Structures are given as structure tokens and as C-alpha cells.
């Protein structure tokens, strides 16, 4: 079973995302901050990371830059999932190594197509 | 609403648009027509049906038909048709039309334009190969409301995210406040026009590729056959037809053949059989032919 790490400082968003991602037959784990997420990645590298931008300790951009430096850190498909929704933020995220970018609010069909486009789903 | 009123609406819709509304689709009347009833200031659907029966209710009739036939649409819907476009249809057409350098595509249930623009983007992704080509993408739909939106090429954040990969969003759209507008390069490749699929197609000209997805489902069997057979007449002998994921041509038309190794992709039978002819000619040849020649020719034809 594929494994997706959901990184967001909002417990509500994590719950919604978890519910959707599990419907794609993924195992999930959650992290409320980039630093916690990075520690979890060092333990077990996920197949997918759903990543918020603004978080208190380590934000999404700092996390993805650090992740991509890790051993096998190029492996996970990273999908940003944030309220930041302008072209400037999107290109910063893509340049930092994101595979896809979702602007909140999102629903199941948006996440599903993004998962398909990065090759996580058929 | 009484059964009599439901049946009236049902035959009204069949007559206007060919839409076949089963008993099980009764809920659609509520969800789609209540907003129309409100718009026209009626208390409920029953009152609206009464008004619809009066003479001079053309405006209401049009809005009802449009509201019932509008299709939810998103970019690169179902992905497979676009993979087929990129990997099968386009290579074939680029080769076969190399002399005329003309390509005409019909998006026959264009709705709010996402399909047409997705095709334009696919083409622009292969810009070098189509340099100097005259490519036209026609989007038609029954709903003027949908076409208005299609022509504007302006989509909400929610809509663009339904299928548009981020890299392409950045490349082919411009942000305008909370909305995203297709770039002029994309827009100039697609034009939209109001059209009823029950009407005559002869003024449309000839198409190389027809996308007719998720619209036949609304029609009864005879209407489906009729539409497919008349579409075939507007298509090049090797033209491609693309149907929706849940649709099939089986038992409806003999004009098309499924393209093997694909899903939902059909080609005009005339185009397929003209290519297959060398094999049958060979089979009937009087002179003995070396097996290797047979094999290689047979392979080319397949």
C-alpha cells in the first residue's frame, strides 16, 4: 500500500485530506509542522506528501528544500496544498521541487486528478 | 409536480433537444430547474410548467432546455482521450495531412469550453511540429450560457484545478483576481458556436477529428444512431471519433471501427478499410507470393 504524509498545521484540514487520500487506498500519517514531517520522512520515506505552505516552525518551502536534500528525498511526489494562490507563490513552490500545486479550497476530484497527473493513481 | 406535468416536461425536452429523461432522472428536474423557476419569478416548478404551456414562452423554453442539457466539464477530462490525441490521432494526422497542413477538430459537446482549450494546449505543447499549420477547433453546444463562458475563457480557481496540471496552468493561463483566463495564443485556436446536434451538419464542413463525449447518453437509440451516421458524413475518410468513457458505438453505427489498443477511440471505416485493402488484394493475387512478402505487407497494413 502506498503511503502519504499529510503536513498541515490545521487539524481540520488534515482530517479532510486524510479522509480523501484514504479513499484512494493510501496509508496516511499526519504532521502539524515541516520539522515533524522531516523527522517522519527520515524514519520512512513516503510515496506522497501533501504539503501546506504556512506552518509555525518550518514552513512548506523550507521543508521541501530540506526533503529534496535527503537520501531518497527525490522519491516522494510532493503536492503543495495551500491558500497561497498567486502565480508568484506557485512558481516558487514548483522551483523548490514540488510536483503539483493545489490551491485551497480543494475537493476529492481535484486531489484525485492531481494524484493521477503525478502518477500516484491510475 | 404532477405526473402529467412531469410527462409534459419530458416530452417537451425530447422535442427541443432530444434529451431523454428517465423516471430515475426526476431529481435532475428539481436541481436544475428550480434556479430557472426562481429566475423567472415562479413559486415552484408546477407554476413554471403552466407558464411554459402558454404561447410566447420561448425565452423560458430556451432557458429550461439549456439548464437541463448543460454538462459539467473539466480540463483534460478522463485523460485517456487526450493521451490518444497525443499518441495516436495527432501523429497520424501530422503525417497524413503533411501536404495540406490543415486540421479541423470538432468539440461537439463543448459545454463551457474546457475540452476545446485542452486540445489547443495539447497542440501548443507540440508547437514545433504544427508550425505553419492551419488548425481549427470548433466547439459547439446547445447552451448559450455555457458558450458565453467558453468564449470568455475565464475560469474559477476551482474549475482550473479540475484537471489542469500546474505547469500548464502557469504556461497557458493568466491570473485575473480570483479567476484564470486562457492566454490569447490558446484562445485564438478555438471558436465556439451555438448548435443543436439534432440539426443539419452539412454547413459545418469536414472534420478530421470529432470529440463527442458524454452527450449521446442523453439521446434515445435512434437519435444516437442518426447523430453518429450524420457525423460520419462530415468526417474525413480517416477521421477519428472520440466518445465518452462509458459510451460505445456497438449496435449504433457501422460507419466507425474501434482503434485497437485504445479505449473510446474510433476511426471512419472507409479510412480503415482503404488501408487494409493491400492485404485482400494480395490474398486474391494469382501469382504466388513469397511468404516473407506477405508477412511484411500484412504487418504494414495492420
Interface residues (C-beta under 8 A of the other chain):
Chain A: X85 X86 X87 X90 X91 X94 X100 X101 X102 X103 X105 X106 X107 X109 X110 X113 X114 X116 X117
Chain B: X74 X76 X79 X157 X158 X161 X162 X163 X165 X166 X167 X169 X170 X175
